[in-house]
């Protein structure tokens, strides 16, 4: 648990829980409490820089629609008195009182009925993955009814299997397109700006694949690399991607080199690093039983994954 979440928990236990018990005793077992959602503090990644906006010690309270109609505004006013008006207004959209349904709708953009949580295949496929990461992060301090936690549990089952495999196909294609094909094409044309975009998008695609293999939702882009460092077996890939980000432009490596689509430029360090990342990803995919052959050009595996959408996966590790 992050230091900020622990401080929020202590604040709830020492100040919040007594306030609820005193002012709303008949509802205290019906109020879910915690710190979850948007913000680096909910992921445990907050630092000194994070505190320049939307930062503060507090907690959120989630009610059923029916309970909110009865005590919602009064509970919000009591919470504002507890933490002070300045802190309350600064964190109004991330802390304080809302309904369970409205909370998840705000995070996901989907109306999630806590009694019957679930999404359509179309919603699963199109929803921004970072939103799903926000919906399951942080800590729930109390949830006697279990309704708030029920939605989190449903989401934590991860993508439906077929949607997961479709996203894997997209990830394989994206990494190959940006890191293994178009980066070299752009450098061969002398278009350094497009090549830098390929480098960035290739790094992003590599991280997305690592999260998919581990069945963990990737957070907002600012924290994806930080979260990658926490994924099991991804240390070497993370090191490679850091080198990819820090390596200077390789324009000089292309001065007297003629682009050839059948091979990489041996003098371009960025191309070598992309191939190293491809090898790491290939090994992950192969060990997980998601691909059948050890081929580092990841586009090659799109057909296999697509053709075996409904087949059981047998890990090799």
Phi, psi and omega in degrees: 000139180289160179298320181295315179296321178296320177295322177295321178297314180297320179298318177297312184295323184274328185241316186289310181300316176298321178298314180297317181297321183285317189263335183224054188300325183284351182245356188298332178276359181250358183259118174276140186226144175173191175228108183212165171109217184282145178120140181298330181296329180289339176265352184081020184250008183289150179214192181300323180291325182297338188279006180277355178201149174047043183237142176171163179268127180182198179202163177254152175232131184241128184243158168292161178303319183293316181292326180296322179299329184272313188237358186308300181299320180294320178294322177295318178296320179294323178293318179299320177296325183291316186258351179096145186296324182295312179294322182296315181291328181292329185242022185306320186273358178238345180229185179083209192249134171206174176275157177302315184295316181292323179302308182291328177294321179293320181287312190264338187076015182231137178281105182257110176284115183298339177283332180218066184292144179167160178228157176284164178301320180297317179295316178301321186284327187262343185294142178295125184300326181297333177292321177296321177299319178295327184287342184240007184274190174068204183221138171261121183276325180206138177200074183297321179291329180081003184286318178297317181291331180300319179293316178300319180296318178299317180291327181287350171293348176080183182302145168305146191307313183294320177297317178304314182290326176295321178291326174299316178301314179299319180295318177300315179297314182298314180299315181295318182298311185278312188271331186252350181234296190285334175302310180296321178300315182295319178294322178298329177277350184081019181262086184293328181293312178297324179296322178293324175296320178297319179300311181297313182291328176294319176297316179299317180294323178298316179294319179301319179295319180298319178293321179296317179299322181275356181054051176231134178291131178282133180283181177311147191306328181298335186244004183297314181293321177300318179289327177303323180298339181269350182284135180296135177077010184251009184299314182293318177299317179299320178297317180297316182293326176296317176297321178301319181289329187267345183293130178297162178306141184258030182305321182298332181289348184250004185302311182243029183246134178263125182303137178222117185292348183270354181207163176270160177282113184295344181268354183266111182295328180293318176297320179296320180291323176297322178291325176295318177297320179298321179295317178298315180294320178301315180296319177299312182296319181293316179297326180281355181078018184271339176231161187257342184227155177267083178240127187279342175281102194292335175303329181304329186272353182300318182296319181295312181298318180296321183285344183243031182305323186255012180267146177294149180258129179244104180300149179260354182263000000 
